């Protein structure tokens, strides 16, 4: 899980599946209290390498802001867990598509049983709830008060001031490509109009001679 100070401070909950990171933005962050149901908005998959990124995403890029690795670890299905990683992934993908993912987490801050349940909060198709199950790790303690990175031991403010690590997303490149394509189409359209106008003028001159 990463803590991300972008346009709004939030936490990014990520689970490795199919070589990518299935991702949810959690505005209030995770809770170890089973009474809390934390909104988690599913976002686009992220590359696997991004899981260890801690640093700055420059302005103009998707998710511009500061990122720290707030927690890390492994996880497995709560039900029908196997020693075979592919079998576990198949099980988890089936749960994901069904809209109910139950897992056991082995993180440094997040431990024990959790559930991700798909909802239609506010009519959004990508809204889920992140919920802690009642187990030995459940507590009313606010786990987000543990605000330092598990990698650098720095807060997000300290990383913002000291980090020289930069991550550039491909969202900017896609936007530029789209813009350039639009310009090409516009130019082509303008040329067509010029050619049409020229042809019309020539036709008019021919009629005038006649």
Secondary structure, DSSP 4 states (H G I P E B T S, - for coil): -EEEESSSEEEEEEEEETTEEEEEEETT---S-TT-EEEEEEEEEEEGGGGG--EEE-TTSTT-EEEEE---EEEEESSS--S-HHHHHHHHHHHHHHTEEEEEEEESS-EEEEEEEE--GGG-TTEEEEEE-SSTT--SS-GGG--S-TTT---HHHHHHH---B---SHHHHHHHHHHHHHHHHHHHHHHHHHHHHHHHHHHHHHHH-
